[in-house]
Every structure is written in structure tokens, then in C-alpha cells.
Amino acid sequence: MIINLIDSDVKIIRDKSRLRPEKSKVKRLLGSNEKIKKLTPGTQKKTLDEGIKETLQWFKSNLHRYKAGIYNV
């Protein structure tokens, strides 16, 4: 979705050192927004598409803050 919104021919590169080990007990991590929805009912103001576009705009305006050469968590 992001690649399409920024109209880029960027390629996704996987860093093998950051992939989950084959013998890991956890095969896949899944997130859920159920808890935040219960704690903040009726507060969703934006769609996913709107939120992604707003985030992309923030990055464009704040590239000087982003450290692309290091792994950020």
C-alpha cells in the first residue's frame, strides 16, 4: 500500500539476520486492535488509508530526523 502511495519502484529487501529463526516456537506474530477499541470506543477518526497518507506526509516533512543507517525499534 505504501509503495503504491509513494509511486515508487522500490524493492523490499529481507535481512536474514532479522528474520525469525526456523526452529522458533513462534511461527507468526499477529497484532490486534481489540483492546484499544474497547478502551477508546468511537474514537477512530481516520481510515487506514488516511492514516498512512498522513504518516507519509510527516516523514516527508521530517526526513532530517530519520536515521536510515541504523536499525530503529
PDB file of N, CA, C and O in Angstrom, chain B, residues numbered from 101:
ATOM      1  N   MET B 101       0.831  -1.183   0.000  1.00  0.00           N
ATOM      2  CA  MET B 101       0.000   0.000   0.000  1.00  0.00           C
ATOM      3  C   MET B 101       0.881   1.255   0.000  1.00  0.00           C
ATOM      4  O   MET B 101       0.631   2.196  -0.753  1.00  0.00           O
ATOM      5  N   ILE B 102       1.909   1.260   0.847  1.00  0.00           N
ATOM      6  CA  ILE B 102       2.780   2.433   0.939  1.00  0.00           C
ATOM      7  C   ILE B 102       3.559   2.630  -0.355  1.00  0.00           C
ATOM      8  O   ILE B 102       3.685   3.755  -0.837  1.00  0.00           O
ATOM      9  N   ILE B 103       4.080   1.552  -0.918  1.00  0.00           N
ATOM     10  CA  ILE B 103       4.829   1.654  -2.168  1.00  0.00           C
ATOM     11  C   ILE B 103       3.943   2.242  -3.257  1.00  0.00           C
ATOM     12  O   ILE B 103       4.402   3.074  -4.041  1.00  0.00           O
ATOM     13  N   ASN B 104       2.685   1.827  -3.320  1.00  0.00           N
ATOM     14  CA  ASN B 104       1.764   2.366  -4.316  1.00  0.00           C
ATOM     15  C   ASN B 104       1.474   3.843  -4.062  1.00  0.00           C
ATOM     16  O   ASN B 104       1.398   4.624  -5.011  1.00  0.00           O
ATOM     17  N   LEU B 105       1.312   4.235  -2.809  1.00  0.00           N
ATOM     18  CA  LEU B 105       1.004   5.632  -2.487  1.00  0.00           C
ATOM     19  C   LEU B 105       2.160   6.572  -2.811  1.00  0.00           C
ATOM     20  O   LEU B 105       1.932   7.718  -3.197  1.00  0.00           O
ATOM     21  N   ILE B 106       3.393   6.103  -2.661  1.00  0.00           N
ATOM     22  CA  ILE B 106       4.527   6.976  -2.964  1.00  0.00           C
ATOM     23  C   ILE B 106       4.978   6.828  -4.414  1.00  0.00           C
ATOM     24  O   ILE B 106       5.931   7.478  -4.844  1.00  0.00           O
ATOM     25  N   ASP B 107       4.286   5.967  -5.163  1.00  0.00           N
ATOM     26  CA  ASP B 107       4.554   5.767  -6.586  1.00  0.00           C
ATOM     27  C   ASP B 107       6.043   5.516  -6.829  1.00  0.00           C
ATOM     28  O   ASP B 107       6.716   6.261  -7.542  1.00  0.00           O
ATOM     29  N   SER B 108       6.530   4.438  -6.208  1.00  0.00           N
ATOM     30  CA  SER B 108       7.952   4.130  -6.266  1.00  0.00           C
ATOM     31  C   SER B 108       8.183   2.736  -6.819  1.00  0.00           C
ATOM     32  O   SER B 108       7.314   1.867  -6.743  1.00  0.00           O
ATOM     33  N   ASP B 109       9.370   2.538  -7.377  1.00  0.00           N
ATOM     34  CA  ASP B 109       9.741   1.207  -7.851  1.00  0.00           C
ATOM     35  C   ASP B 109      10.679   0.532  -6.851  1.00  0.00           C
ATOM     36  O   ASP B 109      11.491  -0.316  -7.222  1.00  0.00           O
ATOM     37  N   VAL B 110      10.558   0.915  -5.590  1.00  0.00           N
ATOM     38  CA  VAL B 110      11.393   0.377  -4.517  1.00  0.00           C
ATOM     39  C   VAL B 110      11.204  -1.141  -4.408  1.00  0.00           C
ATOM     40  O   VAL B 110      10.118  -1.666  -4.655  1.00  0.00           O
ATOM     41  N   LYS B 111      12.271  -1.820  -4.039  1.00  0.00           N
ATOM     42  CA  LYS B 111      12.209  -3.266  -3.841  1.00  0.00           C
ATOM     43  C   LYS B 111      12.383  -3.560  -2.355  1.00  0.00           C
ATOM     44  O   LYS B 111      13.189  -2.914  -1.684  1.00  0.00           O
ATOM     45  N   ILE B 112      11.642  -4.520  -1.844  1.00  0.00           N
ATOM     46  CA  ILE B 112      11.746  -4.925  -0.449  1.00  0.00           C
ATOM     47  C   ILE B 112      12.890  -5.914  -0.321  1.00  0.00           C
ATOM     48  O   ILE B 112      12.941  -6.922  -1.027  1.00  0.00           O
ATOM     49  N   ILE B 113      13.807  -5.614   0.589  1.00  0.00           N
ATOM     50  CA  ILE B 113      14.965  -6.475   0.811  1.00  0.00           C
ATOM     51  C   ILE B 113      14.849  -7.084   2.206  1.00  0.00           C
ATOM     52  O   ILE B 113      14.629  -6.363   3.180  1.00  0.00           O
ATOM     53  N   ARG B 114      14.994  -8.396   2.308  1.00  0.00           N
ATOM     54  CA  ARG B 114      14.939  -9.074   3.606  1.00  0.00           C
ATOM     55  C   ARG B 114      16.348  -9.255   4.154  1.00  0.00           C
ATOM     56  O   ARG B 114      17.234  -9.759   3.464  1.00  0.00           O
ATOM     57  N   ASP B 115      16.543  -8.844   5.387  1.00  0.00           N
ATOM     58  CA  ASP B 115      17.817  -9.024   6.064  1.00  0.00           C
ATOM     59  C   ASP B 115      17.719 -10.327   6.851  1.00  0.00           C
ATOM     60  O   ASP B 115      16.990 -10.401   7.840  1.00  0.00           O
ATOM     61  N   LYS B 116      18.446 -11.348   6.422  1.00  0.00           N
ATOM     62  CA  LYS B 116      18.344 -12.672   7.046  1.00  0.00           C
ATOM     63  C   LYS B 116      18.628 -12.644   8.541  1.00  0.00           C
ATOM     64  O   LYS B 116      18.090 -13.465   9.285  1.00  0.00           O
ATOM     65  N   SER B 117      19.464 -11.714   8.993  1.00  0.00           N
ATOM     66  CA  SER B 117      19.780 -11.656  10.424  1.00  0.00           C
ATOM     67  C   SER B 117      18.598 -11.162  11.254  1.00  0.00           C
ATOM     68  O   SER B 117      18.600 -11.308  12.476  1.00  0.00           O
ATOM     69  N   ARG B 118      17.581 -10.576  10.601  1.00  0.00           N
ATOM     70  CA  ARG B 118      16.418 -10.068  11.332  1.00  0.00           C
ATOM     71  C   ARG B 118      15.184 -10.961  11.172  1.00  0.00           C
ATOM     72  O   ARG B 118      14.117 -10.639  11.695  1.00  0.00           O
ATOM     73  N   LEU B 119      15.321 -12.076  10.456  1.00  0.00           N
ATOM     74  CA  LEU B 119      14.201 -12.997  10.283  1.00  0.00           C
ATOM     75  C   LEU B 119      14.093 -13.927  11.489  1.00  0.00           C
ATOM     76  O   LEU B 119      15.087 -14.210  12.157  1.00  0.00           O
ATOM     77  N   ARG B 120      12.889 -14.393  11.756  1.00  0.00           N
ATOM     78  CA  ARG B 120      12.662 -15.326  12.857  1.00  0.00           C
ATOM     79  C   ARG B 120      13.368 -16.644  12.555  1.00  0.00           C
ATOM     80  O   ARG B 120      13.243 -17.169  11.448  1.00  0.00           O
ATOM     81  N   PRO B 121      14.112 -17.189  13.529  1.00  0.00           N
ATOM     82  CA  PRO B 121      14.804 -18.467  13.308  1.00  0.00           C
ATOM     83  C   PRO B 121      13.827 -19.584  12.940  1.00  0.00           C
ATOM     84  O   PRO B 121      12.686 -19.599  13.401  1.00  0.00           O
ATOM     85  N   GLU B 122      14.286 -20.513  12.110  1.00  0.00           N
ATOM     86  CA  GLU B 122      13.421 -21.617  11.662  1.00  0.00           C
ATOM     87  C   GLU B 122      12.880 -22.442  12.819  1.00  0.00           C
ATOM     88  O   GLU B 122      11.734 -22.887  12.767  1.00  0.00           O
ATOM     89  N   LYS B 123      13.675 -22.656  13.863  1.00  0.00           N
ATOM     90  CA  LYS B 123      13.250 -23.500  14.980  1.00  0.00           C
ATOM     91  C   LYS B 123      12.547 -22.705  16.080  1.00  0.00           C
ATOM     92  O   LYS B 123      12.380 -23.202  17.193  1.00  0.00           O
ATOM     93  N   SER B 124      12.140 -21.491  15.778  1.00  0.00           N
ATOM     94  CA  SER B 124      11.437 -20.659  16.748  1.00  0.00           C
ATOM     95  C   SER B 124      10.083 -21.284  17.088  1.00  0.00           C
ATOM     96  O   SER B 124       9.402 -21.817  16.211  1.00  0.00           O
ATOM     97  N   LYS B 125       9.700 -21.217  18.350  1.00  0.00           N
ATOM     98  CA  LYS B 125       8.402 -21.765  18.764  1.00  0.00           C
ATOM     99  C   LYS B 125       7.255 -20.909  18.237  1.00  0.00           C
ATOM    100  O   LYS B 125       6.142 -21.399  18.044  1.00  0.00           O
ATOM    101  N   VAL B 126       7.530 -19.642  18.007  1.00  0.00           N
ATOM    102  CA  VAL B 126       6.507 -18.732  17.487  1.00  0.00           C
ATOM    103  C   VAL B 126       6.687 -18.636  15.977  1.00  0.00           C
ATOM    104  O   VAL B 126       7.716 -18.158  15.499  1.00  0.00           O
ATOM    105  N   LYS B 127       5.701 -19.083  15.239  1.00  0.00           N
ATOM    106  CA  LYS B 127       5.795 -19.085  13.779  1.00  0.00           C
ATOM    107  C   LYS B 127       5.398 -17.739  13.184  1.00  0.00           C
ATOM    108  O   LYS B 127       5.942 -17.312  12.166  1.00  0.00           O
ATOM    109  N   ARG B 128       4.439 -17.074  13.837  1.00  0.00           N
ATOM    110  CA  ARG B 128       3.928 -15.824  13.276  1.00  0.00           C
ATOM    111  C   ARG B 128       3.395 -14.955  14.399  1.00  0.00           C
ATOM    112  O   ARG B 128       2.732 -15.453  15.309  1.00  0.00           O
ATOM    113  N   LEU B 129       3.677 -13.662  14.344  1.00  0.00           N
ATOM    114  CA  LEU B 129       3.157 -12.723  15.328  1.00  0.00           C
ATOM    115  C   LEU B 129       1.981 -11.974  14.714  1.00  0.00           C
ATOM    116  O   LEU B 129       2.064 -11.480  13.590  1.00  0.00           O
ATOM    117  N   LEU B 130       0.916 -11.899  15.442  1.00  0.00           N
ATOM    118  CA  LEU B 130      -0.269 -11.198  14.964  1.00  0.00           C
ATOM    119  C   LEU B 130      -0.635 -10.100  15.955  1.00  0.00           C
ATOM    120  O   LEU B 130      -0.643 -10.322  17.165  1.00  0.00           O
ATOM    121  N   GLY B 131      -0.933  -8.927  15.435  1.00  0.00           N
ATOM    122  CA  GLY B 131      -1.365  -7.829  16.295  1.00  0.00           C
ATOM    123  C   GLY B 131      -2.880  -7.740  16.299  1.00  0.00           C
ATOM    124  O   GLY B 131      -3.545  -8.240  15.391  1.00  0.00           O
ATOM    125  N   SER B 132      -3.416  -7.106  17.319  1.00  0.00           N
ATOM    126  CA  SER B 132      -4.855  -6.908  17.411  1.00  0.00           C
ATOM    127  C   SER B 132      -5.126  -5.518  17.966  1.00  0.00           C
ATOM    128  O   SER B 132      -4.423  -5.045  18.859  1.00  0.00           O
ATOM    129  N   ASN B 133      -6.142  -4.878  17.433  1.00  0.00           N
ATOM    130  CA  ASN B 133      -6.533  -3.568  17.941  1.00  0.00           C
ATOM    131  C   ASN B 133      -7.767  -3.653  18.846  1.00  0.00           C
ATOM    132  O   ASN B 133      -8.356  -2.622  19.173  1.00  0.00           O
ATOM    133  N   GLU B 134      -8.160  -4.840  19.247  1.00  0.00           N
ATOM    134  CA  GLU B 134      -9.364  -5.017  20.059  1.00  0.00           C
ATOM    135  C   GLU B 134      -9.280  -4.287  21.407  1.00  0.00           C
ATOM    136  O   GLU B 134     -10.253  -3.661  21.828  1.00  0.00           O
ATOM    137  N   LYS B 135      -8.134  -4.363  22.081  1.00  0.00           N
ATOM    138  CA  LYS B 135      -8.007  -3.738  23.393  1.00  0.00           C
ATOM    139  C   LYS B 135      -8.144  -2.218  23.293  1.00  0.00           C
ATOM    140  O   LYS B 135      -8.863  -1.615  24.089  1.00  0.00           O
ATOM    141  N   ILE B 136      -7.477  -1.598  22.340  1.00  0.00           N
ATOM    142  CA  ILE B 136      -7.572  -0.145  22.208  1.00  0.00           C
ATOM    143  C   ILE B 136      -8.979   0.273  21.795  1.00  0.00           C
ATOM    144  O   ILE B 136      -9.452   1.336  22.196  1.00  0.00           O
ATOM    145  N   LYS B 137      -9.652  -0.556  20.997  1.00  0.00           N
ATOM    146  CA  LYS B 137     -11.027  -0.239  20.606  1.00  0.00           C
ATOM    147  C   LYS B 137     -11.963  -0.279  21.809  1.00  0.00           C
ATOM    148  O   LYS B 137     -12.875   0.540  21.910  1.00  0.00           O
ATOM    149  N   LYS B 138     -11.743  -1.232  22.729  1.00  0.00           N
ATOM    150  CA  LYS B 138     -12.574  -1.315  23.938  1.00  0.00           C
ATOM    151  C   LYS B 138     -12.309  -0.144  24.875  1.00  0.00           C
ATOM    152  O   LYS B 138     -13.229   0.371  25.510  1.00  0.00           O
ATOM    153  N   LEU B 139     -11.037   0.278  24.960  1.00  0.00           N
ATOM    154  CA  LEU B 139     -10.660   1.356  25.870  1.00  0.00           C
ATOM    155  C   LEU B 139     -10.990   2.741  25.328  1.00  0.00           C
ATOM    156  O   LEU B 139     -11.101   3.692  26.102  1.00  0.00           O
ATOM    157  N   THR B 140     -11.149   2.870  24.028  1.00  0.00           N
ATOM    158  CA  THR B 140     -11.433   4.168  23.412  1.00  0.00           C
ATOM    159  C   THR B 140     -12.568   4.043  22.396  1.00  0.00           C
ATOM    160  O   THR B 140     -12.353   4.271  21.205  1.00  0.00           O
ATOM    161  N   PRO B 141     -13.772   3.685  22.847  1.00  0.00           N
ATOM    162  CA  PRO B 141     -14.873   3.471  21.900  1.00  0.00           C
ATOM    163  C   PRO B 141     -15.235   4.737  21.120  1.00  0.00           C
ATOM    164  O   PRO B 141     -15.318   5.831  21.678  1.00  0.00           O
ATOM    165  N   GLY B 142     -15.444   4.556  19.833  1.00  0.00           N
ATOM    166  CA  GLY B 142     -15.912   5.652  18.985  1.00  0.00           C
ATOM    167  C   GLY B 142     -14.887   6.727  18.704  1.00  0.00           C
ATOM    168  O   GLY B 142     -15.254   7.823  18.280  1.00  0.00           O
ATOM    169  N   THR B 143     -13.597   6.448  18.929  1.00  0.00           N
ATOM    170  CA  THR B 143     -12.606   7.496  18.726  1.00  0.00           C
ATOM    171  C   THR B 143     -11.872   7.402  17.394  1.00  0.00           C
ATOM    172  O   THR B 143     -11.035   8.255  17.097  1.00  0.00           O
ATOM    173  N   GLN B 144     -12.163   6.393  16.591  1.00  0.00           N
ATOM    174  CA  GLN B 144     -11.483   6.286  15.304  1.00  0.00           C
ATOM    175  C   GLN B 144     -11.922   7.434  14.414  1.00  0.00           C
ATOM    176  O   GLN B 144     -13.103   7.577  14.097  1.00  0.00           O
ATOM    177  N   LYS B 145     -10.959   8.247  14.018  1.00  0.00           N
ATOM    178  CA  LYS B 145     -11.261   9.438  13.221  1.00  0.00           C
ATOM    179  C   LYS B 145     -10.794   9.303  11.777  1.00  0.00           C
ATOM    180  O   LYS B 145     -11.252  10.040  10.904  1.00  0.00           O
ATOM    181  N   LYS B 146      -9.896   8.376  11.524  1.00  0.00           N
ATOM    182  CA  LYS B 146      -9.312   8.246  10.192  1.00  0.00           C
ATOM    183  C   LYS B 146      -9.375   6.797   9.717  1.00  0.00           C
ATOM    184  O   LYS B 146      -9.392   5.857  10.510  1.00  0.00           O
ATOM    185  N   THR B 147      -9.409   6.656   8.417  1.00  0.00           N
ATOM    186  CA  THR B 147      -9.298   5.327   7.828  1.00  0.00           C
ATOM    187  C   THR B 147      -7.818   4.948   7.778  1.00  0.00           C
ATOM    188  O   THR B 147      -6.957   5.804   7.984  1.00  0.00           O
ATOM    189  N   LEU B 148      -7.519   3.701   7.514  1.00  0.00           N
ATOM    190  CA  LEU B 148      -6.133   3.260   7.372  1.00  0.00           C
ATOM    191  C   LEU B 148      -5.451   4.053   6.266  1.00  0.00           C
ATOM    192  O   LEU B 148      -4.316   4.499   6.433  1.00  0.00           O
ATOM    193  N   ASP B 149      -6.126   4.232   5.149  1.00  0.00           N
ATOM    194  CA  ASP B 149      -5.582   4.970   4.015  1.00  0.00           C
ATOM    195  C   ASP B 149      -5.234   6.409   4.418  1.00  0.00           C
ATOM    196  O   ASP B 149      -4.161   6.906   4.076  1.00  0.00           O
ATOM    197  N   GLU B 150      -6.131   7.071   5.137  1.00  0.00           N
ATOM    198  CA  GLU B 150      -5.871   8.443   5.600  1.00  0.00           C
ATOM    199  C   GLU B 150      -4.681   8.476   6.566  1.00  0.00           C
ATOM    200  O   GLU B 150      -3.838   9.369   6.487  1.00  0.00           O
ATOM    201  N   GLY B 151      -4.620   7.514   7.461  1.00  0.00           N
ATOM    202  CA  GLY B 151      -3.532   7.465   8.426  1.00  0.00           C
ATOM    203  C   GLY B 151      -2.192   7.235   7.763  1.00  0.00           C
ATOM    204  O   GLY B 151      -1.198   7.855   8.142  1.00  0.00           O
ATOM    205  N   ILE B 152      -2.150   6.347   6.773  1.00  0.00           N
ATOM    206  CA  ILE B 152      -0.905   6.088   6.039  1.00  0.00           C
ATOM    207  C   ILE B 152      -0.469   7.353   5.294  1.00  0.00           C
ATOM    208  O   ILE B 152       0.707   7.715   5.323  1.00  0.00           O
ATOM    209  N   LYS B 153      -1.413   8.023   4.630  1.00  0.00           N
ATOM    210  CA  LYS B 153      -1.083   9.248   3.897  1.00  0.00           C
ATOM    211  C   LYS B 153      -0.556  10.326   4.843  1.00  0.00           C
ATOM    212  O   LYS B 153       0.401  11.026   4.512  1.00  0.00           O
ATOM    213  N   GLU B 154      -1.166  10.464   6.007  1.00  0.00           N
ATOM    214  CA  GLU B 154      -0.713  11.455   6.986  1.00  0.00           C
ATOM    215  C   GLU B 154       0.689  11.107   7.494  1.00  0.00           C
ATOM    216  O   GLU B 154       1.530  11.990   7.666  1.00  0.00           O
ATOM    217  N   THR B 155       0.932   9.825   7.731  1.00  0.00           N
ATOM    218  CA  THR B 155       2.251   9.380   8.188  1.00  0.00           C
ATOM    219  C   THR B 155       3.310   9.643   7.126  1.00  0.00           C
ATOM    220  O   THR B 155       4.403  10.108   7.447  1.00  0.00           O
ATOM    221  N   LEU B 156       2.999   9.353   5.867  1.00  0.00           N
ATOM    222  CA  LEU B 156       3.935   9.619   4.776  1.00  0.00           C
ATOM    223  C   LEU B 156       4.257  11.110   4.686  1.00  0.00           C
ATOM    224  O   LEU B 156       5.407  11.489   4.464  1.00  0.00           O
ATOM    225  N   GLN B 157       3.248  11.946   4.856  1.00  0.00           N
ATOM    226  CA  GLN B 157       3.470  13.390   4.825  1.00  0.00           C
ATOM    227  C   GLN B 157       4.385  13.820   5.972  1.00  0.00           C
ATOM    228  O   GLN B 157       5.252  14.674   5.790  1.00  0.00           O
ATOM    229  N   TRP B 158       4.189  13.223   7.165  1.00  0.00           N
ATOM    230  CA  TRP B 158       5.053  13.540   8.303  1.00  0.00           C
ATOM    231  C   TRP B 158       6.505  13.187   7.979  1.00  0.00           C
ATOM    232  O   TRP B 158       7.413  13.976   8.240  1.00  0.00           O
ATOM    233  N   PHE B 159       6.721  11.996   7.407  1.00  0.00           N
ATOM    234  CA  PHE B 159       8.088  11.586   7.062  1.00  0.00           C
ATOM    235  C   PHE B 159       8.708  12.536   6.040  1.00  0.00           C
ATOM    236  O   PHE B 159       9.881  12.891   6.154  1.00  0.00           O
ATOM    237  N   LYS B 160       7.920  12.951   5.035  1.00  0.00           N
ATOM    238  CA  LYS B 160       8.446  13.887   4.040  1.00  0.00           C
ATOM    239  C   LYS B 160       8.890  15.189   4.697  1.00  0.00           C
ATOM    240  O   LYS B 160       9.904  15.767   4.306  1.00  0.00           O
ATOM    241  N   SER B 161       8.144  15.649   5.684  1.00  0.00           N
ATOM    242  CA  SER B 161       8.448  16.903   6.366  1.00  0.00           C
ATOM    243  C   SER B 161       9.537  16.750   7.428  1.00  0.00           C
ATOM    244  O   SER B 161      10.099  17.746   7.883  1.00  0.00           O
ATOM    245  N   ASN B 162       9.839  15.518   7.824  1.00  0.00           N
ATOM    246  CA  ASN B 162      10.770  15.281   8.922  1.00  0.00           C
ATOM    247  C   ASN B 162      11.911  14.332   8.577  1.00  0.00           C
ATOM    248  O   ASN B 162      12.451  13.666   9.460  1.00  0.00           O
ATOM    249  N   LEU B 163      12.278  14.264   7.314  1.00  0.00           N
ATOM    250  CA  LEU B 163      13.351  13.356   6.902  1.00  0.00           C
ATOM    251  C   LEU B 163      14.653  13.634   7.643  1.00  0.00           C
ATOM    252  O   LEU B 163      15.449  12.718   7.851  1.00  0.00           O
ATOM    253  N   HIS B 164      14.881  14.864   8.040  1.00  0.00           N
ATOM    254  CA  HIS B 164      16.101  15.212   8.765  1.00  0.00           C
ATOM    255  C   HIS B 164      16.180  14.524  10.128  1.00  0.00           C
ATOM    256  O   HIS B 164      17.268  14.415  10.692  1.00  0.00           O
ATOM    257  N   ARG B 165      15.058  14.061  10.666  1.00  0.00           N
ATOM    258  CA  ARG B 165      15.028  13.369  11.955  1.00  0.00           C
ATOM    259  C   ARG B 165      15.245  11.860  11.823  1.00  0.00           C
ATOM    260  O   ARG B 165      15.585  11.197  12.803  1.00  0.00           O
ATOM    261  N   TYR B 166      15.054  11.321  10.635  1.00  0.00           N
ATOM    262  CA  TYR B 166      15.090   9.881  10.428  1.00  0.00           C
ATOM    263  C   TYR B 166      16.508   9.406  10.186  1.00  0.00           C
ATOM    264  O   TYR B 166      17.214   9.949   9.335  1.00  0.00           O
ATOM    265  N   LYS B 167      16.929   8.395  10.931  1.00  0.00           N
ATOM    266  CA  LYS B 167      18.277   7.844  10.813  1.00  0.00           C
ATOM    267  C   LYS B 167      18.213   6.535  10.028  1.00  0.00           C
ATOM    268  O   LYS B 167      18.083   5.453  10.600  1.00  0.00           O
ATOM    269  N   ALA B 168      18.308   6.659   8.725  1.00  0.00           N
ATOM    270  CA  ALA B 168      18.146   5.496   7.855  1.00  0.00           C
ATOM    271  C   ALA B 168      19.272   4.481   7.979  1.00  0.00           C
ATOM    272  O   ALA B 168      19.085   3.316   7.626  1.00  0.00           O
ATOM    273  N   GLY B 169      20.430   4.890   8.468  1.00  0.00           N
ATOM    274  CA  GLY B 169      21.577   3.997   8.527  1.00  0.00           C
ATOM    275  C   GLY B 169      21.635   3.088   9.735  1.00  0.00           C
ATOM    276  O   GLY B 169      22.551   2.275   9.855  1.00  0.00           O
ATOM    277  N   ILE B 170      20.652   3.216  10.653  1.00  0.00           N
ATOM    278  CA  ILE B 170      20.661   2.360  11.846  1.00  0.00           C
ATOM    279  C   ILE B 170      19.321   1.656  11.987  1.00  0.00           C
ATOM    280  O   ILE B 170      18.313   2.098  11.437  1.00  0.00           O
ATOM    281  N   TYR B 171      19.321   0.557  12.729  1.00  0.00           N
ATOM    282  CA  TYR B 171      18.102  -0.195  12.972  1.00  0.00           C
ATOM    283  C   TYR B 171      17.362   0.434  14.141  1.00  0.00           C
ATOM    284  O   TYR B 171      17.833   0.391  15.277  1.00  0.00           O
ATOM    285  N   ASN B 172      16.204   1.018  13.862  1.00  0.00           N
ATOM    286  CA  ASN B 172      15.385   1.663  14.882  1.00  0.00           C
ATOM    287  C   ASN B 172      14.242   0.750  15.297  1.00  0.00           C
ATOM    288  O   ASN B 172      13.609   0.114  14.454  1.00  0.00           O
ATOM    289  N   VAL B 173      13.985   0.689  16.574  1.00  0.00           N
ATOM    290  CA  VAL B 173      12.863  -0.111  17.061  1.00  0.00           C
ATOM    291  C   VAL B 173      11.799   0.828  17.563  1.00  0.00           C
ATOM    292  O   VAL B 173      10.749   0.381  18.025  1.00  0.00           O
TER     293      VAL B 173
END
